[in-house]
Amino acid sequence: MLWVIIVLAACAAVGLRVLTLHGRPQVWWWSFTLALLAIVVGSALLVDEAGVNQTLGVANVAYLLSNLSYVVAGGSVTVFVHTLRREHLSSAVMGVHAAGAALVGVIITIGWLLAPVHATSYAHFRQVPPNPQSLIYDWVFHLYFLLVLANVAVCCVQLLRRTGSEDPARRVGLLLIAGASSLDLVAHLLYLTRLALQPRNASVALEIAAGADVVTLVAVSGIAAGAVAFLVVPHLLETLRARRLVTQLRPLWLRTREMQPCVVLPRPRLVRHSPTLQAERMLTEITDGLRLLALPSSAHLSDRVSDPYDAVAEALRRPPAAAGTPASRALPTPTTRLEEEEQVLTLARRYTEGLAHAS
């Protein structure tokens, strides 16, 4: 059941990676996604070790393949951590991480080949009687992941210090992943304790391993929650913000399209189903309409209307003027995309307030 849950969680994370892909993937995207895929494969192989061994016709090979998949995940995670820490990526550093994972993979493969585990297939590899080769195999695997998880936890703490309160999704994700990685360190220490006790007290060693499995499940759940915070929460917040923006802009947008039909853009299906694209389309059409909207001299900064936003809002409520100063010139010139959005929102509020007062 443990490995089924991990497989389902990792599959969901991989699906989110694919659904949130925009444009050509970069190194960080490939490394993160490869880590998730490797976790899926590694966990799936442990769901039914005996069945995998029987299907492949090789005794106790499921555990080896699972661990090799996890090593691939560990190497990919270290590359991903490198992309988070460095603005300019180093091919040499990434090569060292990949080589380290490959070396660990070779060592555990040799340990498995030399271990006396090829005659009898066990339901779980941990039931194999103690022998020096398999013990070395497991020690190398767990020690490698102690280094990987410590690296992840330290990186999360460093990034957390540089992340402000204006990005709550990132902070929550970093906290969850740092805490879960630290907890997974405890799990691997318990696995190493099991290895140390197994030759002398096998029953206690298996109990410790069972406890380590539970800790692993909690840790993986925490890492998955952190990944979801990174992937889902920003998208959710952006969608909610876009929906609010669409609602606030709608009256001004409809009036702009009514007065200046030439600014209307095509509306493909993708725009209809995306609040973010709808908001962008509204902003574009409104700003284009303001360039074409003429302010009559009586409305442009008159004694009755001294604020440029009120002047433009009043011109929008009147029939279109034949000539006059373009509305876009009466308003302050935005220097950034955010300033342009704030300007249009201010105008939308003034226009809507004017409609309410008129009614």
N, C-alpha and C positions, 0 to 999 in steps of 0.2 A: 504493500500500500504506500509506503514511504516513497519508493522510486516512481510509482505511478503519479503521485502528486507533483513530484519534481518535474517529471516529463511534461505534464499538463501545463505547469506554470512556465516552463521554458518554452514550450510550443506557443503559448500565448504571447510571450515576449518576442519571439521570432516573428510571429504574425504582425505584431505592432511595428517591428522594425521595417517590415516590407511595406505595410500600409502607410507609414510616415516617410517613406523614401521620396525625396524630391531631387531630381537632377542626377548627375553622375556621382556615385558613391565615392567618398574619400577614404583615406587609410583608417581613420577612426571608425567609420561606419562598417567597413569590412572586418576589422579586428573585433569590434563589439558583437557584430552579428555572428561571426565565426565562433566566438566564445559561446554564445547562446546555442548555436547548432551543435557544438561539441558536447555541451551539457545535456542536450536532448538525447543525442546518440548514447553517451555514456550512461545516463540514467535508464534509458530504455533497455540497454543490455543487462542491467541489474534487476529488471522486473522479473525475469525468469531465466536465471543463469543456467539451470539444468536444461531448459528447453533450447536455449541458444547453443549450448554445448552439444546437445543431441542433434540439432539441425545441421551444425557445421561438422559434426563427426570428429570433434577434437575435445579431449577432456580438459575441463577447467579453462577454456580459452575465453569465455565470456568476460571473466574478471580482468584478464589482460587487455582485451579490446576496450573495455569500459575505462580502465585506467589510462590507456593511451589516448582515448578521447578526452578525458579530463586534463591530461597533460597538454593537449592541443588547446583546450580552453584556457589553461593557465598561461601558456605562452601568448595567446591572443589577448588576454586581459592585461598582461604586462606591456604589450605594444600599445593597447588602448590607453593605459595609464600614462605612457610616454607622450602620446598625442595630447593628453590633457595638461601635462606639465610644461610642454615646450611649444612655443609659438612656431618655431622653425624645427621641423622634424629632422632627426639624424638617422640616416640609413644605417650607419655603423651600430648605433645603440639598438635599433630594432633588429638588426642582424644578430647581435649578441643575445638578445632575448629569445629569438627564434632558435639560435644554436643551443642555448641552455635548455630549452624545452626538448629539442631533438636529442640532446645528450641524455637527459633523464629518460626519455622514451627508449633509447637504446639500452640503457642500464637495466630498466625494469624488464625489457624484452629478453635480454640475456639471462637475467635472474630467473625468469619464468622458464626459459628453455633448459636451464641447468637444474631447476628444482625437480624433485621426484613427484610430479603432479600429473603425469601423462598416462598413468596406468588406470587409475580410478577417477571417475568424475563425481564430484561432490555437488550437492544442491547449492551450497554457498562456499566460496573460496576460503572464508574464514574458518570453515570446518576442516580444512586440510591440516594434518598433523604437523607440528612445528618442525622446520628444517632450516638450516642456515641460509639457503638460497632464497626461499620465499620470504624469510624475515628481512633479509637485505633488500629484497624487492619492495616490501611494504614500507620499510624505513625510508628508503630513498624517495618513494612516492609522497609520503606524508611530510617529510622534511621539506621537499620542494614546495608543497602547498603552504607550509608555514611561511616561507619566504614570499610567495605570491600574495597571500592574504595580508601579511604585514605591510607589504608594499601598497596594496589597495587601501588599507586603513589609513596609513600615513598620508597618502595622496588625497584622500577625502578630507582629512583634517586640514591639510594645507589649502585646498580649494575652498573649504568652508570659511576659513579666515579671510579669504579674498572675495567672498560672495556677500553682498549687502542684503538688507531686509527687503529691498524692492524685488527680489527674485525668490519668493517663498518656495516655489516648486523645487528649485535647485538646492536650496538649503535643506528642505525636508528629505530630498533624495540622497544628498550627501550624508546626512545624519543617519538615515536608515542603512545605507550601504556600509558606512564606517562601523556602526554598531554590529551589523550582521556579520561583517568580515571578522571583527574581533571575536564574536561568538563562535564563528567557524574555526578560528584559531584554537579555541578551547576544545572543539570537537576533534580536531586533528591531534591535539595533545592527549586527549583521551584514547584515540586510536593507537598512539604510540605507547601509552601506558598498557593498553591491552596486549600489544606485541611484547612488551617487557615481561608481563605476567604470564603469558600463554604457556611457556615451557614449564612453569612451576605450578600454576593453578589455572587450568583451562576453563573451569566453570566460572570463576570470578572474571576471567578475561572476556568471556562471552557476554556476561552481564554488563561490563564496562562498555563493550562494543555496542550493545543494545542502547545503552544510555547515550553514547556518542551519536547513534543514528537519530535519536530524538533531537539532540542539539543541532545536528546537521539540518534536519527538517526545518526547525525554527530559523536557523541562519539563512537557509536558501529562501525561505518565505520572506525574510527581511530584505534580502538582496533583490528578490523579485519585486517587492513593494517599492524599494528605492528606484529600480529601473522604471516601474510604472509611473512613479512621481516625475521622473525625468521626461518620459515619453507622453504620458496622458495628461497630466495636470497642466503643463503649458498650453497644450492644444485645447483643453477644455476652457481654460481661462481666456484664451484668444477667441474662441468661439462665442463665449458669453459676452465678451467685450464687443465683438463684431455685431452681435444681435442687438445690443443696446445702441450701438452706433447707427445701425440701420433704422431702428425705431425713432431715434432722435432726428435723423436726417430726412425721414420720409416726407413730411409736409413741404420742406424747402425744396427737396429733390423733385417732387411732383410739380410744384409751381415753376421751377426752372425748366423742366421738360415742356410744360405747357406754353411758356413764353418763348422758349428757344428750341423748337423741335429738332433743329439741325444738330444739337449736341447729343442726341440719343444714340447710344452705342448698341451693337448687336448683343443679344443675350443668349449665349449658348447654354446648354443644359448644365454644364459644370458650374456656371455662375448661379443658376437657380438653386442649386443644392449646396452652395457654400456661402455662409453668412460673411466670411472674410472677403470673398471676391465680390459679393453684393455691395458691401460697404466701400470697397475700393472703386467699384464702378460708379456708385453714387457720388463719391468725392470728385472723381474725374469729370463727370457730367456737370456737377455744380460749379466747379472752378472754370470749366469751359464756358458755361452759361454766364458767369460773372464777367468774363472778358467781352461778351457780346451785349450784356445788359447796359443800356444807356441811362444815366442819372439825369433827370431834368434839373435845370438850374434851380428851380424852386425847392427841390428836395435835397440837393447836394450841399450839405453843411449850411443850411439856412438857419435863421435865428430860432425857428421852431424845432428844427432837428439839428442839433449841434454835434452829435456823435456819428462818425462815419458808418458804423454798423446799423444805427437806427435809420440813417439816410438810405442805405441799401435795402433794408427791410421794408421801408415805406415804398420805395420804388418797385419792389417785388409785389406789393399789394395793389399797385396801380396798373392801369393798362400800359402796355409797352410804349416807351417814348421813342419818337422817330430819331432823335439825335440827342447827344449829350456826352458827358464824360463817362468812359467805361467804369463800371462798378469796381472792377479789380484794381483800378488806379486809386480809387477813394479809400480803399482799405490798406492797412499796413502790409508791406511786402514780406511774406514769410521767407525765412532763410533755410529752414529744414522741413522735412516731411511732417514731423510732429507739429511744428508751428502752423503749417498749412491746415492740418486736421483740426487743431484747436480753433483756428480762425473760422473755418466753416461751421464748426459746432457752435461757436458764439453767435454767428449769424443765424443759424438754425433756431437757436433759443430765442433770439430777438424777434425773428419772423413769427414763430409760434406764439410768443407772448402778445405780439401785436394782433394776431388773429383772435386770441382769447378776449382781449380788451374790446376789439371791434364787435364781437358777438354779444 
